[in-house]
Amino acid sequence: MNPYVLTTLLSSLGLGTALTFASSHWLLAWMGLEVNTLAIIPLMAQQHHPRAVEATTKYFLVQATAAAMVLFAATTNAWLVGEWTINDLSHPLASTMTFTALALKIGLAPMHFWLPEVLQGLDLLTGLILSTWQKLAPLALMVQITPNINPVMLTLLGLMSALIGGWGGLNQTQIRKILAYSSIAHMGWMIIILQYAPHLTLLALGMYILMTSTAFLSLKLVSATKIVTLTTLWSKAPILASTTALALLSLGGLPPLTGFMPKWLILQEMAKQDLPLTATVMALAALLSLYFYLRLCYAMALTISPNMTTATTPWRTQTAQSTTALAVFTTLALGLLPIAPAILALLI
């Protein structure tokens, strides 16, 4: 892609998110969401592959539907209450409709069906943008309207997302689909704690972005899209295989890695709120997710691919890709747990 066009599109992505962050009026927030969607469409379709075009079309239709629902809900609220400001979404019909539309935008269960299919059709870098940056604007709006949302609805959406995100990834062989279900499960953790401690939602989002970026960049470095491809990684790049396996375990939430921090704090907060049953179900849902991360780790670190070729192939392939971002993200995705109190103090 032409670098000038790429710069324009990435700037528009940033502008759309910033517009939504800065807005207090529903029309401006909707405009930010639309700019965001329109900026990523060319990035998704740039490969001109039938699967990429199909994924782009699906994504556009889903996002357009969600944006139309947001605008309709905001208009309904203005008609019934006479307010366009985001914080004054006081009518239950409008607030429920808006939250459902935003849930569709980020792929919360049961509005998650588009996410694995769309992510499967994209290359890994565009998939990374879709899994991380595109979640920011809808989540910012969700945080603002949460006081007006039915708590039972939030809890149900969170539980369903964590469970479906865990179950859906169990039978997958495509890594991008596994990461899509991982995204759904993590969104469930963020939504379930939103009504009690919004700062923990922000913490979970930050940690999720760090760990997902590490996973996508590691896979991009070795061009891996299937579990079978990972079996050759240990013989080619043992250090990368080790750090990628640890990053995936961090996504699963194992101590003493960074991913344990948001899960531990969320479960602790739910126990404080006298919700032991919900906390137990969420912890068990995390075990489902952990299983498919362990599958990936097993393929990477404990499986040696059968090698029947007689050709002289290089033992370790050299890459021209920059690894600076990967090194930074890997360090953060593995080692932030000891400074959890300091991070928490900054957020509160």
Buried (B, 14 or more C-beta within 10 A) or exposed (E): EEEEEEEEBBEBBEBBBBBBEEBEEBEBBBBBBBBBBBBBBBBBBBBEEEEBBBBBBBBBEBBEBBBEBBBBBBBBBBEEEEBBBBEBBEBEEBBBBBBBBBBBBBBBBEBBBBBBBBBBBBBBEBBBBBBBBBBBBBBBBBBBBBEBBEEEBBBBBBBBBBBBBBBBBEEBEBBBBBBBBBBBBBBBBBBBBBBBBBBBBBBBBBBBBBBBBBBBBBBBBBEBBEBEBBBBBBEBBEEBBBBBBBBBBBBBBBEEBBBBBBBBBBBEBBEEBEBEEBBEBBBEBBEBBBEBBBBBBBBBBEBEBEEEEEEEEEEEEEEEEEEEEBEBBBBBBBBBBEEBEEBBEEBE
